[in-house]
Amino acid sequence: MQGVTSLHVRNTVDIIGENYKLHWINVFFLQNEDFNSRKSDPVDLSRLAERLADACCIALTPHLHELKDAEFMKIGLRVTIESDKVGYSIGSNGQLLPTHYMNDLDNELIPVIHNAAYQYDSGPVTMELVFNVLEWS
């Protein structure tokens, strides 16, 4: 993955459900014209990644048992923010998550993504966040 900037996430707050928790472990910046040139502030991108992670965790926490049963233990969230288009996709095990999760995800992620598109004007950004579903006792 040459040319892809990644950050291992430390000291995150795990979002805990009844028997499982969702743990954010990595963020990969797949496209960001300004990340390496330092025109943009990497702290802003880190904060954006944190807000996206929080929104994703809030949306998925009620579904952690279902995700575990479906063996969706590692989940990837890819977000694209450009001046003329924004969006996200989320999946596990090489496939998109089933559509019944989308309403909760849309409710949490779309406001964060649209707000970021409005505030962040330093070129297109594509990032992927990786989460693990872990047993909690």
Secondary structure as UniProt FT lines:
FT   TURN            2..3
FT   STRAND          5..8
FT   STRAND          15..16
FT   STRAND          20..32
FT   TURN            33..38
FT   HELIX           42..60
FT   HELIX           61..63
FT   HELIX           64..69
FT   TURN            70..71
FT   STRAND          74..81
FT   STRAND          86..92
FT   TURN            93..94
FT   STRAND          95..96
FT   HELIX           99..101
FT   HELIX           102..119
FT   STRAND          125..135
//
